[in-house]
Amino acid sequence: MIAIVDYGMGNLRSVQKAFQHVGAQAEIVNQAKDIEKAAHIVLPGVGAFGDAMQNLKQAELIDPIVKAISEGRPFLGICLGLQLMFSKSEEMGQHRGLDVLPGSVRKFPEGERIPQIGWNQVRIQKETPLFAGVPDGSYFYFVHSYYVDPQHKTDVVGLTDYGIDYVSVAGEGCAFGVQFHPEKSQDAGLKLLQNFSRF
């Protein structure tokens, strides 16, 4: 079972429907015990980093998520979920993240329209089962004002150009995060979710 973590910040039903569309069983959960027994964990999210971490803390979901990742269970962070995987964020002050991947979350520099909204390409930087059958340079749907800046180059999976080349996909082992919304990204996004469900 794929557990889609509900901590009050995301359109979870569309993610669940996308998984169901590719034949995967996915349930929306909000309790630690459900995360502990899940085969796969998905952390979606929209909104502010600090609020998200506060919600996860209040729901006592931080430890079960970090434990699942440390055990090697497949994990996928979506949009804000990718950012939460990192050590810290500079969004509206300094906030600590899950610290699964070392690095920071930063605001786009001045020049481009913020937030980035719409379709953009992902250039794959290292081979991973997550992108099996997804052509390099495929377009995905983005909505965000901040981007991740990994400390280790080995954690960089995909890059996207929006004024700067920023990391739009990061991960290591079985834990990945994507800045875009695969559930809104048509065939390429559905293929990625199908790949994840088969880890």
C-alpha positions in Angstrom: 0.0 0.0 0.0 1.2 3.5 -0.9 0.5 5.9 2.0 -0.2 9.5 1.0 0.6 11.6 4.0 -2.2 14.1 5.0 -0.8 16.9 7.2 -3.3 19.5 6.0 -1.3 21.0 3.1 -2.0 19.6 -0.3 -4.5 18.4 -2.8 -4.2 14.8 -1.9 -7.2 13.4 -3.8 -5.6 14.2 -7.2 -2.4 12.4 -6.2 -4.4 9.4 -5.0 -6.5 9.3 -8.3 -3.3 9.5 -10.4 -1.9 6.5 -8.6 -5.2 4.6 -9.0 -5.1 5.5 -12.7 -1.8 3.6 -13.1 -3.1 0.6 -11.1 -1.5 1.3 -7.7 -3.3 1.1 -4.4 -2.9 4.4 -2.6 -4.5 5.6 0.7 -4.6 9.0 2.3 -3.3 8.6 5.9 -2.7 11.0 8.8 -1.5 8.7 11.6 1.9 7.3 12.4 0.7 3.7 12.6 -0.4 3.9 8.9 3.0 5.2 7.8 4.7 2.5 9.8 2.9 -0.3 7.9 3.0 1.3 4.4 5.2 -0.2 1.7 5.7 3.2 0.0 5.3 6.8 1.4 4.3 9.9 -0.6 4.6 13.4 1.0 2.8 15.9 -1.2 2.3 19.6 -0.3 1.7 23.2 -1.2 2.1 26.3 0.9 4.8 27.5 3.4 7.7 25.4 4.6 7.5 26.5 8.2 3.8 25.8 8.5 4.2 22.3 6.9 6.9 21.3 9.4 4.8 22.6 12.3 1.8 20.5 11.1 4.0 17.4 10.7 5.3 17.9 14.2 1.9 18.4 15.8 0.6 15.3 14.1 3.7 13.4 15.3 4.5 12.3 11.8 8.2 13.4 11.5 9.8 10.5 13.2 7.8 7.8 11.3 8.6 9.4 8.0 12.3 9.7 8.7 12.4 6.2 10.1 10.7 4.8 6.9 13.3 6.5 4.7 16.2 5.3 6.9 14.8 1.7 6.5 14.9 2.0 2.7 11.2 2.1 2.1 10.4 4.0 -1.2 9.6 7.6 -0.5 8.4 10.4 -2.9 8.2 14.1 -2.0 6.1 16.2 -4.3 6.5 20.0 -4.6 6.7 21.2 -1.0 7.3 17.6 -0.1 10.7 17.7 -2.0 11.7 20.9 -0.1 10.8 19.3 3.3 13.3 16.6 2.7 16.2 19.1 3.0 18.0 20.4 6.1 16.6 23.9 6.2 14.6 26.6 4.3 14.9 30.4 4.1 11.2 30.8 3.4 9.9 33.5 5.7 12.8 33.1 8.2 14.9 30.0 8.9 13.2 26.7 9.4 14.5 23.2 9.9 13.4 20.5 7.6 13.4 16.7 7.8 17.1 16.7 7.0 16.9 13.6 4.9 19.0 15.3 2.2 21.6 17.8 3.3 21.1 21.2 1.7 18.9 24.3 1.7 15.7 25.7 0.2 16.2 29.1 -1.4 14.1 31.7 -3.2 14.5 32.3 -6.9 16.7 35.3 -7.6 15.1 38.5 -9.0 14.5 38.5 -12.7 12.0 35.8 -13.5 8.4 35.9 -12.6 7.8 34.3 -9.2 6.2 31.9 -8.6 7.1 29.8 -11.6 3.8 28.5 -12.9 3.4 26.2 -15.8 5.2 23.6 -17.9 8.9 23.3 -18.0 11.5 20.7 -18.9 13.5 18.3 -16.7 17.0 17.3 -17.8 17.9 14.0 -16.2 21.4 14.1 -14.6 21.7 10.5 -13.4 19.9 7.3 -14.2 17.2 6.2 -11.8 14.3 3.8 -11.9 12.0 6.8 -11.2 12.5 8.0 -14.8 12.5 4.7 -16.6 10.7 5.2 -19.9 10.5 9.0 -19.4 12.4 10.8 -22.1 15.1 13.2 -21.1 13.7 16.8 -21.5 10.1 15.8 -20.8 7.8 18.6 -19.7 6.2 18.6 -16.2 3.9 21.1 -14.5 5.4 23.4 -11.8 4.0 25.9 -9.3 6.6 27.2 -6.8 8.6 30.2 -5.6 11.5 28.3 -3.9 14.0 25.7 -5.1 16.3 23.2 -3.4 20.0 23.5 -3.3 21.6 20.2 -2.4 24.9 20.0 -0.6 26.0 16.9 -2.5 26.0 16.7 -6.3 25.3 13.0 -6.0 21.8 13.9 -4.8 21.0 15.8 -8.0 18.7 13.8 -10.3 17.2 16.4 -12.6 17.7 20.1 -13.5 15.3 22.7 -14.8 16.0 26.1 -16.3 14.1 29.1 -14.9 16.5 32.0 -15.0 19.0 29.7 -13.3 19.6 25.9 -13.6 18.0 24.7 -10.4 17.5 21.2 -9.0 14.0 20.0 -9.8 14.5 16.4 -8.8 16.7 15.1 -6.0 17.2 11.9 -4.2 19.3 9.0 -3.1 18.6 5.3 -2.7 14.8 4.8 -2.7 14.0 8.4 -1.5 13.2 11.0 -4.1 11.6 14.3 -4.4 10.2 16.2 -7.4 9.5 19.9 -7.5 6.8 19.5 -10.1 3.4 17.9 -9.8 3.4 14.5 -11.5 -0.3 14.1 -10.9 -0.8 17.2 -13.1 1.8 16.3 -15.7 -0.1 14.0 -18.1 1.7 11.0 -19.5 5.2 11.7 -18.2 3.9 12.3 -14.7 1.8 9.2 -14.7 4.7 7.1 -15.9 6.9 8.5 -13.1 4.2 7.6 -10.5 3.8 4.1 -12.0 7.6 3.7 -11.8 7.6 4.7 -8.2 4.7 2.3 -7.3 6.8 -0.6 -8.7 10.0 0.1 -6.6 
